[in-house]
Amino acid sequence: MVSNAAYKIIKKAVILRIKHGENAVDVIDSYPKLSDTQRARMLLELEEEGYITSETPQEEEVLLEEE
C-alpha cells in the first residue's frame, strides 16, 4: 500500500505509459507496492476517465485467442 501522494504520482506515470501504448494491467502490475485494492481502484478510475475501456483486450484474453 502506498500513500495518497504516491498513488497520485504513480497514476500519472501509468497514464503516460498507457498513452505510449503499454498495457494498463502490465503497467499497474509493475508497481509492486500498490495494494490489490489500489490496483482495482486505479483500473476503475482509468476506465472512468477514458484512458482504457472495458473492451480493451488484456494480456490474458489475447493469449487465449492465440491458442
C-alpha positions as CSV (number, residue, x, y, z in Angstrom):
1,M,0.0,0.0,0.0
2,V,1.2,3.5,-0.9
3,S,0.3,6.9,0.5
4,N,-2.3,9.1,-1.4
5,A,0.5,11.3,-2.7
6,A,2.5,8.3,-4.0
7,Y,-0.7,6.9,-5.5
8,K,-1.3,10.1,-7.5
9,I,2.3,10.1,-8.8
10,I,2.0,6.5,-9.8
11,K,-1.3,7.1,-11.5
12,K,0.2,10.0,-13.6
13,A,3.1,7.7,-14.6
14,V,0.6,4.9,-15.5
15,I,-1.4,7.3,-17.7
16,L,1.8,8.4,-19.6
17,R,2.8,4.8,-20.1
18,I,-0.7,3.8,-21.4
19,K,-0.5,6.8,-23.8
20,H,2.7,5.3,-25.1
21,G,1.0,2.1,-25.9
22,E,1.7,-0.1,-22.9
23,N,-0.9,-2.5,-21.5
24,A,-2.7,-0.9,-18.5
25,V,-2.7,-4.1,-16.4
26,D,1.0,-4.7,-17.1
27,V,1.9,-1.2,-16.2
28,I,0.0,-1.2,-12.9
29,D,1.4,-4.6,-12.0
30,S,4.9,-3.1,-12.4
31,Y,4.3,-1.2,-9.2
32,P,4.5,-3.9,-6.5
33,K,3.8,-1.6,-3.6
34,L,0.3,-0.9,-4.7
35,S,-2.2,-3.0,-2.8
36,D,-4.8,-5.1,-4.6
37,T,-7.4,-2.5,-3.6
38,Q,-5.4,0.3,-5.0
39,R,-4.8,-1.6,-8.3
40,A,-8.5,-2.2,-8.7
41,R,-9.3,1.4,-7.8
42,M,-6.8,2.7,-10.4
43,L,-8.1,0.4,-13.1
44,L,-11.6,1.7,-12.4
45,E,-10.6,5.3,-12.3
46,L,-8.6,4.9,-15.6
47,E,-11.7,3.4,-17.2
48,E,-14.0,6.1,-15.9
49,E,-11.6,8.8,-17.2
50,G,-11.4,7.2,-20.6
51,Y,-7.8,6.1,-20.6
52,I,-8.8,2.5,-21.0
53,T,-12.1,0.8,-22.0
54,S,-13.6,-2.4,-20.7
55,E,-13.3,-3.6,-24.3
56,T,-9.5,-3.1,-24.2
57,P,-8.1,-6.6,-24.6
58,Q,-6.0,-7.6,-21.7
59,E,-3.0,-9.9,-22.0
60,E,-4.8,-13.0,-20.7
61,E,-7.6,-12.5,-23.3
62,V,-5.0,-12.1,-26.1
63,L,-3.2,-15.3,-25.1
64,L,-6.4,-17.2,-25.0
65,E,-7.3,-16.0,-28.5
66,E,-3.9,-17.1,-29.9
67,E,-4.3,-20.7,-28.7
